[in-house]
Amino acid sequence: MTTGTRRRMGVEERREQLIGVALDLFSHRSPEDVSIDEIAEAAGISRPLVYHYFPGKQQLYEAALRRAADELSARFVEPHEGPLGSRLLRVMERFFDFVDEHGPGFSALMRGGPVTGSKSRTGALIDGVRQAAYDQILAHLGIAAPPPRLTLVVRSWISLAETTALLWLDGRQIPREELERQLVHDFAALAAVSAAYDEQMADVLRHLLADEPENGMFAELVARLMELPQPV
């Protein structure tokens, strides 16, 4: 008869385990409601051992946010294949998967974190996520040096996606599948309005629509607008 023995983890392996445990707990409850004791119990170690790897809850919290930020940035990576509308929809589906899986943690990340003294560091993390999303969108557009109005459109759309996700978490009153499609349509709408004011944006819009199939995401927006009931 053999008895199981607990495998001793190395320093980095234990740190990674604690980060994963903390992120899971923070994803289901507000971070300020999660104690070091709970993290230690979930990891199967003692409270003093948690402090051996992290000076305090704030440092562990920020490490968990860094992992969440890296994972969220990865959700915006999409192969450059097919119409842009379809690519954006797949990105939004993965984005909302993340939001759905990490509700309170996502809220904390977007709002800068509840831990005193961490605002600037968590702010830098979310700025990195926003920049990664911005860079990905420009790469899909094939534009290395965007004109000012395109920068405004892309950054405004990223901000809109964040706000929409945060509001959706507060009650989930609108089906997420509808919001995913709506956000793709929002991108087209922002680009179209900007194109009405700027010839460079008009060229960008023409490029987007040239590769869009008749049953594509952007064509769906036009069809929906055409189906709006006329006033009596």
N, C-alpha and C positions, 0 to 999 in steps of 0.2 A: 504494500500500500504506500502510495506517495502522497505527499501534501504539497499544495501549491505555495510558492514563495513569491512575494512581491518583488518585481524587477526594479532595481535601483536606476533611476533616471539621471542622465547627465544634466549639467546646469542649463544648457540651452533647451534641451528637450523638456525639462520641467517648466522653464519659463514659457515655452510655447504652449504647454498643456494648460498652465494657469491663464494665459491670455485667451485660449479657446474656451475654457470654462467660464471666465468672466464675461466674454462676449456673448455666450449663450444666455447667461443670466440677465445681462443688460438688454438683450434682445426681447425679453419677455416681460421685464419690469423696468420701471424708471431706475437709472443707475443709483440715485441717492437712496433708494429703498433696498439696495443689495448690500449686505454686510460682508466684511472680511471673513467672518465665521462661516457664512453660507458658501463663500467661494472655497474656503479650505475644506469644508465638508464635501462639496461636490467634486473636488479634486482628490479627496481621500488622503489629505495630509493635515497636519496641525496648523493652527493659526500662526504660531511663531515661525513655522517654516515658510509660510506665505511671505512674511516680512523679511525672510532671508533672501528671497529672490526679488522682492519689490519693496522699496522703502515705505510705501503707504498705498492706500486705496487710490489716491489721485494718479500715481505713476502707473498702476495696473490699469486703471480706467483709460488713461491716455494711450497705453500700449494696445488695449482692445480697440480703441477708436482708430488707431493707425491701421490695424488689420482690417477693420470694417471699411476704412477709406480705400485701402488697396483693393479690396474685393469689389467695392462699388465702382471704382475706376475701371476695373476689368470688365464690368458689365457693358461698358460702352464700346468695347472692341468688337468689331464686326467685319467679316470678309467683304472686300470690295467687289461684290458680285450681285447682279440683279439691279432692279430699279431702286432709286434712293428711298422712295416711300416704303417699300417692303423692308429695306434695311433698317430704317428708323423704327418701324413697327416692331421688329425683332429686338432692337435695343430697348424700346419702351417696355416690352414684355419682360425682359431680364431685369430692367430697372425696378419694375413693380414687384417682381419676384423677390428682389432684395428688400424692398420696402415692406412687403408682406411678412417676410421671414424675420426682419429685425426692427419691428415697429418702434418700440421705445428707444432702442439704440439709434435708429435712423433719425428720430426726432432730436435726440441729444446731439448727434453729429451735426445736423443741419442748423441747430440753434446755438451751437457753440459750447455745449456742455454745461452741466450744473455745478461742476466742482470749482470752487473759488481759486483763482490763480491760473486756471487752465484755458481761459478764453482765447488768448493770443495763440497758443499752441494748437488748440482745436480749430481755431479760425484758419490757421495755415494749412491744416489737414483738408478742410473742406474746399479751400481755395485751390489746393492741388487737384481735388476731384473735379472741380469746375473746369480747371485748365485742361485736364485730360479729356474731358467730354468735348470741350471747345476744339482741341487739336484733332480729335477723331472726326468731328463733323466737317472741319475744313479739309481733312484728308479725303473724306468721301466726296466732297465737292471738287476735289482736285485743284484747290486754290491755296497757294503758298503765301501770297501776300494779299490778304483780303482788303477790299475797300472799307472805309469807315462804316458805311451803312450795313454791310454784311456782318461785320463784327458786332454791331448793335443787334441785328436780327438773331444771330446765333447765341450771344450771351443772354439776350432777353428770353429766348426760348428755353435755355437751360434753367434760368431763374423761374420761369413759368412751370417747368416740369417739377422742380423742387417744391414750389408752393402748392401745386396741385396734389402732389403726393402727401404733403403734410396735412392738407385739408381733408383728403380722402381718409387718412388714418383716424381722423376725429369723427367716427361714426360710420364710415364706409357706406355712405348713403347712395353713392352712384356706383354701378358695376365697374370694376377696374378695367374690364375689356373695352368698355365704351371710352373710358378716359385714355387708355393707351392709343386708341384710334384717333380720338379727339386731339391729342397732343401732336400726332403726326400731321393732322390737318392744320393745327395751329401753326406749325412750322411753315407750311405752304402759304397760309394766310398772311403771316408776318412778312414773308418774302414778297408776296404779291403786293401788299400795301407799300412796302419799301420800293418796289419796282415802279410804282406809279409816280414816285418822286425822283428817281435816279436812274440814269441810263445804264450804269454799271450793274445795278441790281436787276434791271430789266434783262440784261444779257445772262446773268446768273439764273434768273427764272426761266428764260427760254431754254437754257441748257438743261435745267431740271425736267422741264416738261417734254423735252425732245425724246428722252429715254423712258418716259412713263407709258406703260401699256394702257389700252383702253379700259381695262378692268383694274387698273392700279389704284393705289391709295389716294393719289392726288386727283385722279379722275373721279373717284368716289365722292370727294368733297364737292366737286362741281355738280355731280348728279344730285347730291343731297340738296344743294342750294336751288337747283332747278325745280326740285319737287316741293319746295316750300309753297304752302297754300297762298293764293292771291287774296288780298283784302277784299272784302265784300263792298 
